Amino acid sequence: MSFLAIDQSTTSTSAFIFDENGACKRIFSRTHAQMHPKEGYVEHDPAELLMNVERAVSAGIAAGARAFGLANQGESCLAWDSVTKKAISPVLVWQDARTAQYCEELKRSGYEPMIQARTGLPVSTYFSASKLAWCLTNLPEIKPLLAEGRLRLGTTDAYFRDCLTGRFQTDIATASRTQLMNISTGEWDEGLCNLFGIPVKFLPEITDCNGDLGTVSGLPLLGSIVDQQAALFAYGLKERGQTKMTFGTGAFAMTLIGGDAPSFQGGALPTVAWRLAGQPITYALDGGLYTASAGLNWARSLGLFAEFSEINTFDAPTAIGHNLVFVPALAGLGCPHWDSAAKGAWFGLSLETTRLDMMQAMLEGIAFRAAEILNEMRRQFPLKGPVHVDGGMAANTWFCQFLADVTGSAISVLQQNEMTALGVARLVAQAAGTDISPGGQQARLYAPQQDLSACLVDFARARRLTQAWGKRHDDRV
């Protein structure tokens, strides 16, 4: 049997065919527009995303797929008409920070402890709830749809599934990222929905992450999940404390916790990893930084480098060693700081600084932020074994070695780097009564070669300066 895995990510939609032996072939890929109409706003065109998903499904059918699964962006969300299926808002991307003032008001009003207790999540623009609340209060098309009962609110996967399968549903892992689902019960929380002003009847039904999820043009949909959870599932990890980190648009670490819902302790976030058909919930800890590859692509657009091969090795041992630091807060700071006002910055520039010096500092800054996240996870839960790393930046051997040195952890990188797609394919295969083995693939292991943990002290000073500057100049908070 062959299975279609669609990865609808922040920057593109890609489709892969997997067979039961794990052989993988990319059959479709399209990028989509990134829109920034105002400072802090990050939007996608819902029609463009839907068209790309439809094309990916068609490519899978043509390639002989027997079933398919879908990975989504997570917190990105929108509003649409239940009858026409036409979106009445753009997709408000997880990076979007337009609700910063609203979130600060919730904190000042004392609601954050209750929200954290029920969802495991801090109040932040990152999650869907404040974005959906913004739609309800700012879109003129909302009122007539509310009155007629035709409004639908949800994450991008719910929009795709409604339009393509006719079922208005989302999976439990994605629902756990909205800040509207009770993490212990796996159901929408009436109190939270009332707080954000979101009627529960306009939210999708919550389903398992695999099983019978509908059909599209005769092709069964057997899996649906957040991209980061899909990457974790791909590894086939079984033991508590095992950890992966995906370096894509942003960089996101997840640590497997098991069947007990963890509470929010500050920093890393409790989240649903998955719930397989007929089984209990599996939980994880999650922590992310918002600009990893997105920062590299931005630097490339500025002309700091032309080909990625240029930034695979550097002459200097470290940039921070000669007082050059980059803080990758280009879309704010995520875990463990949760500061949407922070700004990105280079510190220590001089007339002698070259463009490759700046790029070395940028890669180091991403690794330093990854180390902050992994250290926070260690504070909450003991990590076990190497950190499994995937995503585009995993191909950079210099970066992987620096990451090992600064985190003090062994870094394991599989030759198969499409781990999100593999995780989706495994969900689909298991729902079909078989599996795709993640084993049999050679991994490259990067053991720490020097102790660079002391550099985190200097990085933290620079990071605090970006936070202070952001708060001083951000009129949203």
Disulfide bonds with the S-S distance in Angstrom:
none
